[in-house]
Amino acid sequence: MYPFIVPDQVTIWDAAAPQSSQLFMLIGAGIMLPLILGYTGWGLLGVPRQGRRPRLSLMTEGEQPLWRRLAWMAVIWTLSVGALGIVATILRVWLGA
């Protein structure tokens, strides 16, 4: 089976995008992924609150541990990527590609 994507017709190397396109995507992902993760983490792990009134805490036991906040960040990120995949699949089917 390996290295064919379509048995006896298309190999992995035939189906791959040109190297310049792959490099462009790698650079773009290398710049955007840390920015997205940093912004999400900053928002979920504690943005300094501004305002005159004290913040009303809805948690009865105080702040949640760091591992739990990081787990929530991972869950939210995973669900958002999954939602993007679903939208992309719907668009692909709708456009008939």
Residue pairs with C-beta under 8 A, 6 or more apart in sequence:
1 7
3 11
3 12
3 13
4 10
4 11
4 12
5 11
5 12
5 14
5 15
16 22
17 25
37 77
40 73
40 76
40 77
41 70
41 73
44 69
44 72
44 73
44 76
45 66
45 69
45 70
45 73
49 55
